[in-house]
Amino acid sequence: MTITPKGSGISVISPRGLELDLPASPPGQSVRFGESLYAVVIEGSEALWMVSGKVPITCRR
């Protein structure tokens, strides 16, 4: 999984290779991003990748 800052959101390449741009959610903060079926929570060196209906995946640097 690759996460790159992009304006007020992030660009993500998911563990399955899906490329997404996710906005801050809610707007104005810098650790939670998401829309529709996908969400990412970044905390320190870990990122929690969530897809609606699936078990969340923890990724580490």
C-alpha positions as CSV (number, residue, x, y, z in Angstrom):
1,M,0.0,0.0,0.0
2,T,1.3,3.4,-0.9
3,I,0.0,6.7,0.6
4,T,1.0,10.1,-0.8
5,P,-0.2,13.5,0.4
6,K,-2.3,15.3,-2.2
7,G,-3.6,18.8,-1.3
8,S,-5.9,18.4,1.7
9,G,-6.3,14.6,1.0
10,I,-4.3,11.6,0.0
11,S,-3.6,9.5,-3.0
12,V,-3.7,5.7,-2.2
13,I,-2.6,2.6,-4.1
14,S,-4.5,-0.1,-2.2
15,P,-3.0,-3.5,-1.3
16,R,-4.9,-4.9,-4.4
17,G,-3.5,-2.2,-6.7
18,L,-6.6,0.1,-6.8
19,E,-5.7,3.8,-7.2
20,L,-7.8,6.3,-5.3
21,D,-7.8,9.9,-4.2
22,L,-9.4,10.3,-0.8
23,P,-10.4,13.6,0.8
24,A,-10.0,14.4,4.5
25,S,-13.0,13.2,6.4
26,P,-14.3,15.3,8.0
27,P,-12.7,18.2,6.1
28,G,-9.9,20.1,7.8
29,Q,-8.2,17.2,9.7
30,S,-5.1,15.2,8.8
31,V,-5.5,11.6,10.0
32,R,-8.8,10.4,8.6
33,F,-9.5,10.2,4.9
34,G,-12.3,8.5,3.0
35,E,-15.4,8.5,0.8
36,S,-17.9,6.0,-0.4
37,L,-16.6,2.5,0.3
38,Y,-13.0,3.3,1.3
39,A,-11.3,4.9,4.4
40,V,-7.8,5.3,5.8
41,V,-6.8,6.3,9.3
42,I,-3.1,7.2,9.7
43,E,-1.6,7.1,13.2
44,G,2.2,7.4,13.6
45,S,3.8,4.7,11.5
46,E,0.6,2.8,10.9
47,A,-2.3,3.1,8.5
48,L,-5.7,1.3,8.9
49,W,-7.1,0.5,5.5
50,M,-10.9,0.0,5.5
51,V,-13.2,-1.2,2.8
52,S,-16.9,-1.5,3.5
53,G,-17.9,-5.1,4.2
54,K,-14.3,-6.3,4.6
55,V,-12.0,-6.8,7.6
56,P,-9.7,-3.7,8.1
57,I,-6.0,-4.1,7.3
58,T,-3.2,-2.5,9.4
59,C,-0.2,-1.4,7.3
60,R,3.1,-0.3,8.8
61,R,6.0,1.6,7.4
